[in-house]
Amino acid sequence: MTGELWPVADVPAFLTGSWQVERTVRDLTDDVTGIFTGTTDFTADPVTAPATAGTLRHFESGTFTWRGTARPAERTLLYVPGEIPGTAVVRFADGRFFHGLDLRTGHHVADHPCSADLYRGEFTVYDAGRWRTVWRVKGPAKDLVLTTDYRRRAADSSGPAGR
């Protein structure tokens, strides 16, 4: 996926809606690649409202195929609006900090240490309906590259303007 960067002035407005997700998970140690396909829905989080207005619940569900075996997979994250427009704080479902996010230029790099491994995520926004994350996970326990492409689902094709 190539193209110019697309600055985002309002992270919740940009993300709100339903996205088609395709992710490749490449284990560099064993040279094995898995595939996740599914959807991610960004909706107002009823648990944090109204205390943290604008917080989005990120719910991802689909199928992950690894070494020929397909299994259901899902995860939940929270995107809390940052103090500066165009930014957010990403938290795990239990509220623990995951990483900061600054999409004002359409591109951001975030680090997340996890035990002795380091997750480095690169976020790139291409337009109102396409963005990508690439997580490089390196350490004694893992050597992975996770590339996820998000495309706004057809019902949301007129999606919010992020600029």
MOUR-V795639 format. One record per helix or strand. SS is the DSSP state (~ for helix, > for strand). FROM is the first residue (numbers start at 0). LEN is the number of residues. If there is no record, write none. Layout:
SS	FROM	LEN
SS	FROM	LEN
This chain:
~	10	5
>	16	11
>	31	13
>	55	11
>	68	13
>	86	6
>	96	6
>	106	8
>	116	11
>	129	9
>	142	10
~	153	3
